[in-house]
Amino acid sequence: MVIIIGKVIKGEQYGRKLGFPTANLDRREYNRKGLKIKFGVYAGTSSTGHKAAIVIGPMDKKGLPKLEAHLIGYKGNLYGKKVTLTLIKYLRPFKKFKTEGELKQAIAKDIKAIK
C-alpha cells in the first residue's frame, strides 16, 4: 500500500469538464520523498473518507508526474487543504485516448470497478 500526501492545488479543470472533477495534488511531498510509482490508474481511498480513482502520470514540463484523484461522491471544495491518498490496487496503465468519449467511458469503467 502506498500513501501520498499533498495540498490540493488548482489544475486545468479538465476532469470537471468531463463530469469527473479531480483533486490535483501539489507534488512537492511526492518529490521530496523520492517516490517512484508506476504510472497508471489506481483504486484507493482518501482522507475525506471517499473511495478514489487515482491517476499517477504522465510527467509534466517540470519533470514531475501528475497526481490527481476523483473522489467518488465527494461534493465540496478542497483547494488549499491537505489530502492523503492511499493506493490500494493498480487498475490499468496510463493511456492517452483518441477522443473525449473514449476517455469518459474508461473513467466510468474505472469508477465502476472501484465501487
WOSUL-V316915 format. One record per pair of residues at least 24 apart in sequence whose C-alpha atoms are under 10 Angstrom apart, sorted by the first residue. I is the first residue (numbers start at 1). J is the second residue. Records with the same first field share a line. If there is no record, write none. Layout:
I: J  J
This chain:
1: 44  86  87  88  89
2: 35  37  44  85  86  87  88  89
3: 30  35  44  45  46  84  85  86  87  88
4: 29  30  33  35  46  67  83  84  85  86  87
5: 29  30  46  47  82  83  84  85  86
6: 30  67  80  81  82  83  84  85
7: 78  79  80  81  82  83  84
8: 67  68  77  78  79  80  81  82  83  84
9: 68  78  79  80  81  82
10: 78  79  80
11: 66  68
15: 68  69  70  104  107
16: 70
18: 100  101  103  104  107
19: 104  107  108
20: 53  69  70  71  72  104  107  108  111
21: 68  69  70  71  72  74  75
22: 52  53  54  55  67  68  69  70  71  72  74  78
23: 54  67  68  69  70  71  77  78  79  83
24: 54  55  66  67  68  69  70  78  79  83
25: 66  67  68  69  79  80  81  82  83  84  85
26: 66  67  68  80  82
27: 64  65  66  67
28: 64
30: 64  65  67
31: 64  65
36: 65
37: 65
38: 90  93  94
39: 65  66  67  90  92  93  94  95
40: 90  91  92  93  94  95
41: 68  69  87  89  90  91  92  93  94  95  107  110
42: 69  86  87  88  89  90  91  92  93  94  110  114
43: 69  85  86  87  88  89  90  91  92  110  111  113  114  115
44: 69  70  71  85  86  87  88  89  90  114
45: 69  71  72  84  85  86  87  88  114
46: 70  71  72  83  84  85  86  87
47: 82  83  84  85  86
48: 74  78  83  84  85
49: 74
50: 74  85
51: 85  86  111  114  115
52: 85  86  87  88  110  111  114  115
53: 85  87  91  107  108  110  111  112  113  114  115
54: 85  86  87  88  89  90  91  110  111
55: 87  90  92  93  94
56: 93  94
57: 93  94  95
58: 94  95  96
70: 107  111
71: 111
72: 111  114  115
89: 114
